[in-house]
Amino acid sequence: MSETPASAAQPRPVELPDDEAHLWLLRLRESIPPPVEQRWRELLSPAEAAAERRFRVEAARRQHLAGRALARTTLSRYADVEPRSWEFRTGPQGKPEIAGPTGVPPLRFNLSHTRGLVACVVTLGLDAGVDVERPDRRLSDPLALARHGFAPAERAALERLAGRARGELFCDLWTLKEAYVKARGSGFLALPARKLAYEIAPGGRIHLSIEPEIGDRAEDWQVELLAPTAEHRLAVAIRRGQRPDLELVTYEVEPMESAAHLVHPEVLARTATPVTVTGGTSTFDPTGAR
Ligand SMILES: CC(C)(COP(=O)(O)OP(=O)(O)OC[C@H]1O[C@@H](n2cnc3c(N)ncnc32)[C@H](O)[C@@H]1OP(=O)(O)O)[C@@H](O)C(=O)NCCC(=O)NCCS
């Protein structure tokens, strides 16, 4: 990886063809250098800054801050808009969407964060959701947890497994269900997650089925399940309609050591570790320096 002094960082725009969706990953270390946090904070709107101050749990505060900074700087890759100039509104169940400025491409995005990882998916006008989770190896009783929100076929698949394999399948299914719910801009209280069922076939092929009560067509959805690090599962759900699957292009941003780094475009195919392509074609400064 090569580094660029902050002052020289001039992130080049990223093209988003309509047959691609982009996934941006940011690994969160236990501590963020105060200057980086300060740069991120300067990107926030007053409402976001107020929300950040309300967090009582330090890790949650840091994830929220990193997520909002990642979203703003990522969106600025696709339009000539300063990261701090994006305006957001929230849907009825809290999903952030772009509200301004006007005259930019019809970008949609969704964020997810957990310990150690922040993810942001970006599409051109398509509903999309992303979820990241850490498979909890100490999960004592996945079957009991699955009584709520899991479909009978999903619970049966869990029952056929034991121990760690059962815990990992639980996490995979949970992550997939969350990605769909988030793409819909819903919440689990508003959308009965047990009415959608995922099946993960040997070899990793994922099949989604949706009961009529949900009022949606499973064949309109592209879903991907990835393992971006050894500790994380990540799912993306995109309502692509009748078109072929989009190419999911993944970028990893490494902000912590200094102000600016090369972007590493990655292809993630549910591998245990990302395939990193070095010598990327653009530079990206996730701290917002332009
Ligand atoms: C948002 C929600 C859908 C997921 O939250 P989560 O998994 O705890 O958190 P994630 O890190 O994945 O996502 C949080 C981000 O999603 C975005 N978000 C908030 N509400 C959202 C919504 N309704 N739809 C889509 N995205 C939403 C926000 O950007 C938020 O981060 P921010 O507030 O820091 O900006 C949550 O409201 C929810 O309903 N969770 C239910 C969990 C559950 O019961 N799961 C059962 C599985 S069977």
The ligand as an SDF file (V2000), in Angstrom:
LIG
                    3D

 48 50  0  0  0  0  0  0  0  0999 V2000
  -31.8090   -0.2020   11.3540 C   0  0  0  0  0  0  0  0  0  0  0  0
  -32.1800   -1.6240   11.6510 C   0  0  0  0  0  0  0  0  0  0  0  0
  -33.0770   -2.1690   10.5440 C   0  0  0  0  0  0  0  0  0  0  0  0
  -30.8790   -2.4110   11.6660 C   0  0  0  0  0  0  0  0  0  0  0  0
  -30.0680   -1.9420   12.6830 O   0  0  0  0  0  0  0  0  0  0  0  0
  -28.7330   -2.6520   13.1670 P   0  0  0  0  0  0  0  0  0  0  0  0
  -28.5090   -3.9570   12.5040 O   0  0  0  0  0  0  0  0  0  0  0  0
  -28.7920   -2.6060   14.6140 O   0  0  0  0  0  0  0  0  0  0  0  0
  -27.6180   -1.6140   12.7160 O   0  0  0  0  0  0  0  0  0  0  0  0
  -26.7620   -1.4500   11.3810 P   0  0  0  0  0  0  0  0  0  0  0  0
  -25.4170   -1.0330   11.8180 O   0  0  0  0  0  0  0  0  0  0  0  0
  -26.8500   -2.5870   10.4460 O   0  0  0  0  0  0  0  0  0  0  0  0
  -27.4840   -0.2240   10.6430 O   0  0  0  0  0  0  0  0  0  0  0  0
  -27.5830    1.0120   11.2500 C   0  0  0  0  0  0  0  0  0  0  0  0
  -27.6440    2.0590   10.1600 C   0  0  0  0  0  0  0  0  0  0  0  0
  -28.6920    1.7450    9.2350 O   0  0  0  0  0  0  0  0  0  0  0  0
  -29.3060    2.9610    8.8270 C   0  0  0  0  0  0  0  0  0  0  0  0
  -30.7150    2.8260    9.1540 N   0  0  0  0  0  0  0  0  0  0  0  0
  -31.4090    3.2710   10.2370 C   0  0  0  0  0  0  0  0  0  0  0  0
  -32.7050    2.8870   10.1430 N   0  0  0  0  0  0  0  0  0  0  0  0
  -32.8250    2.1970    8.9880 C   0  0  0  0  0  0  0  0  0  0  0  0
  -33.9200    1.5700    8.3330 C   0  0  0  0  0  0  0  0  0  0  0  0
  -35.1410    1.5500    8.8440 N   0  0  0  0  0  0  0  0  0  0  0  0
  -33.6910    0.9460    7.1630 N   0  0  0  0  0  0  0  0  0  0  0  0
  -32.4570    0.9480    6.6190 C   0  0  0  0  0  0  0  0  0  0  0  0
  -31.3750    1.5350    7.1910 N   0  0  0  0  0  0  0  0  0  0  0  0
  -31.5690    2.1510    8.3600 C   0  0  0  0  0  0  0  0  0  0  0  0
  -28.6150    4.0950    9.5490 C   0  0  0  0  0  0  0  0  0  0  0  0
  -27.6370    4.6580    8.6880 O   0  0  0  0  0  0  0  0  0  0  0  0
  -27.9650    3.4030   10.7190 C   0  0  0  0  0  0  0  0  0  0  0  0
  -26.7430    3.9260   11.1320 O   0  0  0  0  0  0  0  0  0  0  0  0
  -26.5620    5.4030   11.7600 P   0  0  0  0  0  0  0  0  0  0  0  0
  -27.7850    5.6540   12.5820 O   0  0  0  0  0  0  0  0  0  0  0  0
  -25.3210    5.3150   12.5630 O   0  0  0  0  0  0  0  0  0  0  0  0
  -26.4590    6.2980   10.5740 O   0  0  0  0  0  0  0  0  0  0  0  0
  -32.8720   -1.6970   13.0230 C   0  0  0  0  0  0  0  0  0  0  0  0
  -33.7700   -0.6550   13.1530 O   0  0  0  0  0  0  0  0  0  0  0  0
  -33.6800   -2.9360   13.3020 C   0  0  0  0  0  0  0  0  0  0  0  0
  -34.8620   -3.0010   13.0820 O   0  0  0  0  0  0  0  0  0  0  0  0
  -33.0650   -3.9240   13.8500 N   0  0  0  0  0  0  0  0  0  0  0  0
  -33.8020   -5.0970   14.2180 C   0  0  0  0  0  0  0  0  0  0  0  0
  -32.8990   -6.2030   14.5770 C   0  0  0  0  0  0  0  0  0  0  0  0
  -33.6780   -7.4990   14.5870 C   0  0  0  0  0  0  0  0  0  0  0  0
  -34.6250   -7.6680   15.2890 O   0  0  0  0  0  0  0  0  0  0  0  0
  -33.2650   -8.4700   13.7610 N   0  0  0  0  0  0  0  0  0  0  0  0
  -33.9640   -9.7530   13.6360 C   0  0  0  0  0  0  0  0  0  0  0  0
  -33.3220  -10.6340   12.5750 C   0  0  0  0  0  0  0  0  0  0  0  0
  -34.3170  -12.0660   12.3350 S   0  0  0  0  0  0  0  0  0  0  0  0
  1  2  1  0
  2  3  1  0
  2  4  1  0
  2 36  1  0
  4  5  1  0
  5  6  1  0
  6  7  2  0
  6  8  1  0
  6  9  1  0
  9 10  1  0
 10 11  2  0
 10 12  1  0
 10 13  1  0
 13 14  1  0
 14 15  1  0
 15 16  1  0
 15 30  1  0
 16 17  1  0
 17 18  1  0
 17 28  1  0
 18 19  1  0
 18 27  1  0
 19 20  2  0
 20 21  1  0
 21 22  1  0
 21 27  2  0
 22 23  1  0
 22 24  2  0
 24 25  1  0
 25 26  2  0
 26 27  1  0
 28 29  1  0
 28 30  1  0
 30 31  1  0
 31 32  1  0
 32 33  2  0
 32 34  1  0
 32 35  1  0
 36 37  1  0
 36 38  1  0
 38 39  2  0
 38 40  1  0
 40 41  1  0
 41 42  1  0
 42 43  1  0
 43 44  2  0
 43 45  1  0
 45 46  1  0
 46 47  1  0
 47 48  1  0
M  END
$$$$
